[in-house]
Amino acid sequence: MDLQTVGTILLQVAVGGLSLGVLYAIIALGYTMVYGVLQLINFAHSEVFIAGGIVGYFVFEALKDASMNGYLKLLLACLAAMTVSGLLNVLIERLAYRPLRGAQRLVPLITAIGVSLVLQDSLRFLVGLRGLFDLSVSLPRGFTNSITKVAGVDISLLNLQVKDIILIVVAGLMMLGLNLLVNHTRMGRAMRAVAHDRQTSGLMGINSDSIISLTFLIGGALGGLGGVMFAMKYQALNAYSGMIPGMKAFTAAVLGGIGNIPGAMLGGLVLGWVETFLGVVSLFGAIPGLHWLGAIKAEYKDLGAFLALILILFFKPAGLLGKATTEKV
């Protein structure tokens, strides 16, 4: 294997890992927002996320024969998915989590797992025996076109498609908008105040219940958006498709520092690059002296991603951008 081949593989890993990483980051933001305000790990977020993907599928399916711009179809799918997933998340908070405030931390954690399981089977019941939702026909055709040239430069070796660019741009805009919301608006200041001290913020006139519901609404909407991006990227999903991406997105949130918004983005990117690299690392077994890499098959990429989490947390227990805190007793 020559240096040019190695360089091409590494460039493909960089681009593919970026596309996968921003997808994990979009989903991870929903986990980290809820944890930042309530110190609650909302394990039902993976089902909220895939519910958005299913809603997006039905929108694409309904509009597949419409003479409408593909980007407008995507916008409508995203808006519908964000609305449904956001409201679903608010409903979960109101019915399952709010009555448990003040309970021992283990109680809402177990409840979150239970809500996740209930939602999984509820989604399967609602969609009946349909099984796999195939978007290969209803997805606008232009989204799967390969990008071969940029400013006259041949980039066909990168295997980059239009949908990858859409995913990266959407993630960047969402991260920018979320940062502006949290750090530069009255609403964001109220969210940070409730996250810092719920009781004191209430004495200052902030309605903590409304802020928490708003946080769940935004987190759910982000999950719904992530579901549409997931459906667009893989063009297939079912009622159980959210489990593995949800686990990895939670891993990304912990990796970057749970409760830290830039940390969720960074954790998603790191996880995406690690996973993508491990998926092709066996190719480097052709290099003299590195034949042992040939034994690391693509099936081990999930294991490697979690090992990377363990390794990083061993040196930085609070995550890459997290801050060590002490718990009040």
C-alpha angles and dihedrals in degrees: 000000000000128000093257091058091047090050092049092051092049091050090051089050091051093051096039091045091050091053093047093041096054089051090055089045093055091054093041091057089066091055094045096048093054092044091048091059104032105018084234125136103220100207089176088071091089090061092044086053096051091044086061089051091053091048088051090051092055091049092051090046092051092049100039093105095038117112091235134129111267093231090054089052089051091049092052091047091050094048092049093046093046091050095049096042093044093052091044090054091049090050091051091051093048097047105030111023108029095063089054099055109127092026121120111286093247092061098064089040091058089043090054091054090048092050089050092055093045091051092049093057093038090056091049090050093048094051091044119203094333091117111180121033106215115201096176090102103033097043111097106264096228091066092070095048115121119240107227103167137032117186089342094307117125109236098161091121090067092068089222119169132194091250090059091056090047090052094049094046093047091050092049093049092046092050091049093048093047091049091051091048096050099039106030109035136071089240091055092049089052091051091051091047092052090047091052099045122349096190096049092045088055090055088053091058100263115139100225094190091057092046092049091049089049090051091052089047092053093042091050092047089053089050091051090050089050089051092056091047090049091050091048093049099046099024092214136071143152138194092282098044092099097066101079098035088046092053091048092047090051087049089052091051091051091044093055094039118282111251092025114109098201087043091058090054093047092046091051092051094048092048092047093051094045093049094046093047093050089051091064103025091104088069089068088064086087089069112097110257094018098075090123089070087070089074092062101089127193090256089072095061093095091051091049092052092056092044088055088054092052092047095050094044089050089065098028109028092181093054131252096303100014124113123228112247136184120230119236117238 
